[in-house]
Amino acid sequence: MRLPARPARFPRHAAFMLGAAVALAAPAAQAQPKTITPLVINGCGIWPHARCAGADLRHADLSGQNLAGADLRGARLARADLRGTNLAGANLDGADLTGARLNKVNAPAATFRNARLVGADLEFGRIMRADFSGADLTAASLEAARAQFAWFAGAKLADANLQETKFVTVNLRNATLEGSLIRYTIFPDSAFEGCRGCPTDW
């Protein structure tokens, strides 16, 4: 009895080549570009130079966003997540940042005049040349923050965590540091006139 002939195998490399040819032959028009939808929260566009004075951004996740040069005067940012956010040159005068997470924030030359930062976490923040005049940073954490040439004139830093903070050439006139942790904190060339709780050996 004669057995039927075994069907010829389709070579593996041929199948691979056929699949590649089909993929290359697909119309280029089918590849749709990804559209990026801008983030808007309560009418505030989350992008550089945004105009969001007085915006309600409480509890908002703004981590890693670029808000350089943004106008956030009087904004409500209590408990907002601003970890790693770019706030370079932003205006947060009078803003409420109670309990906000600002770990590793990039905020050189930003202004926080008379802002409320009670319990805010600015650990490892880059706040060089930032202006915190009159701000309330009671019980805030600025641990290991880089604050060269920053202004804290009249600011409240009572009970704050200032461990390893770099206060280099900083204006601390009439500020309050009573009860703050200043272990390994440095204050070279800083101004202490009228400051309560500032070190006396610098």
C-alpha positions in Angstrom: 0.0 0.0 0.0 1.4 3.3 -1.0 1.4 6.0 1.7 0.3 9.6 0.7 3.2 12.0 0.2 4.0 14.2 3.2 3.1 17.9 2.6 6.1 20.1 2.0 7.0 22.3 5.0 6.9 26.0 4.6 10.4 27.2 5.4 10.6 29.3 8.6 12.6 32.0 7.0 10.1 32.3 4.2 7.3 32.8 6.7 9.3 35.5 8.4 10.0 37.3 5.1 6.3 37.1 4.2 5.3 38.7 7.5 7.8 41.5 7.1 6.7 42.2 3.6 3.0 42.4 4.7 4.0 44.8 7.5 6.0 47.0 5.1 3.2 47.0 2.5 0.6 48.4 5.0 -0.4 52.0 4.0 1.6 54.6 5.9 -1.7 56.5 6.4 -2.8 53.9 8.9 -0.1 55.0 11.4 -1.9 57.7 13.3 0.3 60.1 15.3 -0.3 60.2 19.0 -2.1 63.4 20.2 -1.1 64.9 23.5 -4.0 66.4 25.3 -2.9 69.4 27.4 -3.6 69.1 31.1 -6.2 71.6 32.3 -7.4 71.5 36.0 -10.3 73.7 37.0 -9.7 76.0 34.1 -5.9 76.3 34.8 -3.7 75.1 31.9 -0.7 73.2 33.2 2.0 74.5 31.0 4.8 77.1 31.1 3.8 80.8 31.7 0.2 79.7 32.6 -2.1 82.4 33.9 -3.7 80.8 36.9 -3.9 83.4 39.6 -6.3 82.2 42.3 -6.8 78.8 40.7 -8.2 75.9 42.8 -5.5 73.2 42.5 -6.0 71.6 45.9 -4.8 67.9 45.9 -3.9 68.2 42.2 -1.2 65.9 40.8 1.3 68.3 39.2 4.3 66.2 39.8 7.0 66.6 37.0 5.0 69.2 35.2 6.6 72.3 33.6 5.1 75.5 35.2 8.1 77.7 34.6 7.1 81.4 34.8 3.5 80.6 35.7 1.3 83.1 37.5 -0.1 81.2 40.5 -0.6 84.2 42.8 -3.1 83.4 45.4 -3.6 79.9 44.0 -5.1 77.2 46.3 -2.5 74.4 46.3 -3.0 72.7 49.6 -1.9 69.1 49.6 -0.9 69.4 45.9 1.7 67.1 44.5 4.5 69.2 43.1 7.4 66.7 43.3 10.0 67.4 40.7 7.8 70.2 39.2 9.6 73.0 37.3 8.5 76.3 39.0 11.5 78.3 37.8 10.6 82.0 37.8 7.0 81.2 38.8 4.9 83.7 40.9 3.2 82.0 43.9 2.8 85.1 46.1 0.1 84.7 48.6 -0.6 81.1 47.4 -1.8 78.4 49.9 0.6 75.4 49.8 -0.3 73.9 53.1 1.0 70.4 53.2 2.1 70.5 49.6 4.6 68.0 48.4 7.5 69.9 46.8 10.3 67.3 47.1 13.0 68.0 44.5 11.1 71.0 43.2 13.0 73.2 40.7 12.1 76.7 41.7 15.1 79.1 41.2 14.0 82.7 41.2 10.4 81.8 42.0 8.5 84.1 44.4 6.5 82.8 47.4 6.0 86.2 49.2 3.5 85.9 52.0 2.6 82.4 50.8 1.4 79.7 53.3 3.6 76.7 53.3 2.8 75.2 56.7 3.9 71.6 56.8 5.0 71.7 53.2 7.8 69.3 52.1 10.6 71.0 50.1 13.2 68.3 50.7 16.1 68.5 48.2 14.4 71.5 46.6 16.3 73.8 44.3 15.2 77.2 45.6 18.2 79.3 44.7 17.3 83.1 44.6 13.7 82.3 45.5 11.8 84.9 47.5 10.0 83.6 50.6 9.7 87.0 52.3 6.9 87.0 54.8 6.0 83.4 54.0 4.7 81.0 56.7 6.9 77.8 56.6 6.0 76.6 60.1 6.8 72.9 60.5 7.9 72.7 56.8 10.8 70.5 55.7 13.6 72.1 53.8 16.0 69.2 54.4 19.0 69.4 52.1 17.4 72.1 50.1 19.7 74.4 48.1 18.7 77.9 49.0 21.7 80.0 47.9 20.9 83.7 47.7 17.3 83.1 48.7 15.2 85.7 50.7 13.4 84.7 53.9 13.0 88.2 55.3 10.3 88.1 57.9 9.5 84.4 57.1 8.3 82.0 59.8 10.4 78.8 59.9 9.5 77.8 63.4 9.7 74.1 64.1 10.9 73.5 60.6 13.3 70.7 59.4 16.3 72.6 58.1 18.8 69.8 58.4 21.6 70.1 55.9 19.9 73.1 54.2 22.3 75.3 52.3 21.6 78.8 53.4 24.4 80.5 51.5 24.2 84.3 51.3 20.6 84.2 52.4 18.5 87.1 53.8 17.1 85.9 57.2 16.4 89.4 58.6 13.5 89.4 61.1 12.8 85.7 60.3 11.8 83.2 63.0 13.7 79.9 63.3 12.8 79.0 66.9 12.5 75.3 67.4 13.9 74.4 64.0 16.2 71.5 63.4 19.5 73.0 62.1 21.8 70.0 62.3 24.5 70.2 59.6 22.8 73.4 58.2 25.2 76.0 56.8 24.7 79.8 56.8 27.8 81.3 55.3 27.5 85.1 54.5 23.8 85.1 55.5 22.1 88.1 57.2 20.6 87.5 60.7 19.6 91.0 61.9 16.4 90.7 64.0 16.2 86.9 63.4 14.9 84.8 66.3 16.4 81.4 66.6 19.1 82.0 64.0 22.6 80.6 64.9 25.0 83.0 66.7 28.2 81.3 65.6 28.3 82.3 62.0 
